[in-house]
Amino acid sequence: MIAIVHHPDYVAPARPGNSYSWNKNGLMRELLLESGRPIDWIEPEPMPRAWLEAVHCPSYVEEVVTTHVPREKERRIGFEISEAVARRARLVPGGTYAAAMTALERGFAANSAGGSHHALRSSGAGYCVFNDLALAAIRLVEEQRVRQLLIVDCDVHQGDGTAVLTAGRAGIATYSIHAEKNFPVRKARSTLDVALADGTGDEAYLDALERSLVPLVEQIRPDLILYQAGVDPLTEDRLGRLALSQEGLDARDRLVAGLAAERGIALASTPGGGYGPDMREIARRHVRSIFTLADAMLVKPFQSCALRA
């Protein structure tokens, strides 16, 4: 049975004139239900404000919670912060934390939203309000749920906010493989960054991923991987600059999950980015990624590497 974290309020209605598509997460739930596969649905709680303020600037948290975000910050984020959006912004980090906690018990869990890797301390950016990856990682380490955690970001865009918010924190390492010339213009410094040229296809991508990620996993030896499984490296993605096929994307997910499964490392995934005119097709790609990860992770009973240590 696949553990999937979802909340109805992940789908926040957009205000008139807002071009951001909010229904992807709802479509993902529909497709997951239509698949007929056994799923254990987990509904998360909003992340407590104190946890948000431990990572993000308290004044920015106040702006979001009270829906008084300055226009210049809303422009950086890409949409207005309504009450529904503010509630979603707290639920999604709660969902990534819940997925991580579930993965530590069962081996794998997926949040049906999240991967908001561009959000910084005092502002959101690139359709990201709060950084659920950094928030969950910092909370898990502070609570001593894990000894060592690795954030693996395979979105086509660099995980700049995640790198900045976790920099220098003991117990957290970050990895980002992305299109070098894509957003953001100013890159941050992850523990390990792999910048790829425009048009990089399956063979070169998978070779770069394996040659860089395997040694890092061996060096870090994490108890948990938080995986940002963006589907925007696909060649047809509207905001991507890489050229992966669907088969290449599947192989990417199998490689990451295989690394975790072989070593007894728990894996919690977030969908990350995926852009195009057909939201149902984007949702389908995310669901396919979840199933690919689950099939690779759940082939045998999970035995945590932390418990064997």
Solvent accessible surface area in square Angstrom, and as a share of the most:
residue,aa,sasa,rsa
1,M,149,0.67
2,I,6,0.03
3,A,1,0.01
4,I,0,0.00
5,V,0,0.00
6,H,12,0.05
7,H,17,0.08
8,P,86,0.54
9,D,52,0.27
10,Y,0,0.00
11,V,52,0.30
12,A,1,0.01
13,P,101,0.64
14,A,47,0.36
15,R,108,0.40
16,P,137,0.86
17,G,89,0.85
18,N,36,0.18
19,S,107,0.69
20,Y,50,0.19
21,S,48,0.31
22,W,17,0.06
23,N,69,0.35
24,K,26,0.11
25,N,6,0.03
26,G,20,0.19
27,L,27,0.13
28,M,0,0.00
29,R,80,0.29
30,E,81,0.36
31,L,26,0.13
32,L,1,0.00
33,L,98,0.49
34,E,113,0.50
35,S,49,0.32
36,G,66,0.63
37,R,87,0.32
38,P,80,0.50
39,I,24,0.12
40,D,38,0.20
41,W,74,0.26
42,I,40,0.21
43,E,114,0.51
44,P,6,0.04
45,E,133,0.60
46,P,38,0.24
47,M,2,0.01
48,P,58,0.36
49,R,82,0.30
50,A,71,0.55
51,W,57,0.20
52,L,0,0.00
53,E,54,0.24
54,A,45,0.35
55,V,6,0.04
56,H,0,0.00
57,C,31,0.19
58,P,63,0.40
59,S,66,0.43
60,Y,0,0.00
61,V,0,0.00
62,E,73,0.33
63,E,35,0.16
64,V,0,0.00
65,V,45,0.26
66,T,50,0.29
67,T,41,0.24
68,H,140,0.62
69,V,11,0.06
70,P,44,0.28
71,R,126,0.46
72,E,101,0.45
73,K,41,0.17
74,E,16,0.07
75,R,160,0.58
76,R,124,0.45
77,I,1,0.00
78,G,35,0.34
79,F,12,0.05
80,E,59,0.27
81,I,2,0.01
82,S,15,0.10
83,E,142,0.64
84,A,39,0.30
85,V,6,0.03
86,A,8,0.06
87,R,104,0.38
88,R,41,0.15
89,A,8,0.06
90,R,64,0.23
91,L,0,0.00
92,V,7,0.04
93,P,1,0.01
94,G,8,0.07
95,G,0,0.00
96,T,1,0.00
97,Y,30,0.12
98,A,20,0.16
99,A,0,0.00
100,A,0,0.00
101,M,48,0.21
102,T,14,0.08
103,A,0,0.00
104,L,41,0.20
105,E,134,0.60
106,R,103,0.37
107,G,1,0.01
108,F,2,0.01
109,A,0,0.00
110,A,0,0.00
111,N,1,0.00
112,S,0,0.00
113,A,0,0.00
114,G,14,0.14
115,G,5,0.05
116,S,19,0.13
117,H,7,0.03
118,H,9,0.04
119,A,0,0.00
120,L,45,0.22
121,R,116,0.42
122,S,57,0.36
123,S,5,0.03
124,G,0,0.00
125,A,8,0.07
126,G,21,0.20
127,Y,74,0.28
128,C,9,0.06
129,V,14,0.08
130,F,6,0.02
131,N,0,0.00
132,D,0,0.00
133,L,0,0.00
134,A,0,0.00
135,L,3,0.01
136,A,0,0.00
137,A,0,0.00
138,I,4,0.02
139,R,43,0.16
140,L,0,0.00
141,V,32,0.18
142,E,93,0.42
143,E,54,0.24
144,Q,159,0.71
145,R,119,0.43
146,V,10,0.06
147,R,149,0.54
148,Q,29,0.13
149,L,0,0.00
150,L,0,0.00
151,I,2,0.01
152,V,0,0.00
153,D,4,0.02
154,C,0,0.00
155,D,2,0.01
156,V,0,0.00
157,H,12,0.05
158,Q,0,0.00
159,G,3,0.03
160,D,16,0.08
161,G,0,0.00
162,T,4,0.02
163,A,4,0.03
164,V,79,0.45
165,L,16,0.08
166,T,5,0.03
167,A,70,0.55
168,G,89,0.86
169,R,87,0.32
170,A,90,0.70
171,G,17,0.16
172,I,19,0.09
173,A,5,0.04
174,T,11,0.06
175,Y,2,0.01
176,S,2,0.02
177,I,1,0.00
178,H,4,0.02
179,A,0,0.00
180,E,92,0.41
181,K,146,0.62
182,N,16,0.08
183,F,91,0.38
184,P,11,0.07
185,V,142,0.82
186,R,215,0.78
187,K,72,0.31
188,A,25,0.19
189,R,214,0.78
190,S,10,0.06
191,T,80,0.46
192,L,59,0.30
193,D,50,0.26
194,V,24,0.14
195,A,53,0.41
196,L,17,0.08
197,A,68,0.53
198,D,64,0.33
199,G,49,0.47
200,T,19,0.11
201,G,24,0.23
202,D,44,0.23
203,E,152,0.68
204,A,60,0.47
205,Y,1,0.00
206,L,40,0.20
207,D,68,0.35
208,A,10,0.08
209,L,0,0.00
210,E,93,0.42
211,R,156,0.57
212,S,20,0.13
213,L,0,0.00
214,V,40,0.23
215,P,75,0.47
216,L,10,0.05
217,V,1,0.01
218,E,90,0.40
219,Q,137,0.61
220,I,27,0.14
221,R,173,0.63
222,P,0,0.00
223,D,8,0.04
224,L,0,0.00
225,I,1,0.00
226,L,1,0.00
227,Y,0,0.00
228,Q,1,0.00
229,A,3,0.03
230,G,0,0.00
231,V,0,0.00
232,D,0,0.00
233,P,0,0.00
234,L,1,0.00
235,T,83,0.49
236,E,99,0.44
237,D,8,0.04
238,R,151,0.55
239,L,62,0.31
240,G,19,0.18
241,R,108,0.39
242,L,6,0.03
243,A,35,0.27
244,L,0,0.00
245,S,39,0.25
246,Q,30,0.14
247,E,115,0.52
248,G,2,0.02
249,L,2,0.01
250,D,12,0.06
251,A,24,0.19
252,R,0,0.00
253,D,1,0.01
254,R,126,0.46
255,L,34,0.17
256,V,0,0.00
257,A,0,0.00
258,G,18,0.17
259,L,12,0.06
260,A,0,0.00
261,A,20,0.16
262,E,132,0.59
263,R,60,0.22
264,G,6,0.06
265,I,4,0.02
266,A,0,0.00
267,L,0,0.00
268,A,2,0.01
269,S,2,0.01
270,T,3,0.02
271,P,9,0.05
272,G,12,0.11
273,G,5,0.05
274,G,3,0.03
275,Y,38,0.14
276,G,11,0.11
277,P,139,0.87
278,D,79,0.41
279,M,33,0.15
280,R,101,0.37
281,E,50,0.22
282,I,3,0.02
283,A,0,0.00
284,R,88,0.32
285,R,23,0.08
286,H,2,0.01
287,V,10,0.06
288,R,88,0.32
289,S,6,0.04
290,I,7,0.03
291,F,28,0.12
292,T,19,0.11
293,L,1,0.00
294,A,1,0.01
295,D,71,0.37
296,A,23,0.18
297,M,9,0.04
298,L,67,0.33
299,V,107,0.61
300,K,128,0.54
301,P,127,0.80
302,F,55,0.23
303,Q,108,0.48
304,S,10,0.07
305,C,27,0.16
306,A,50,0.38
307,L,147,0.73
308,R,124,0.45
309,A,121,0.93
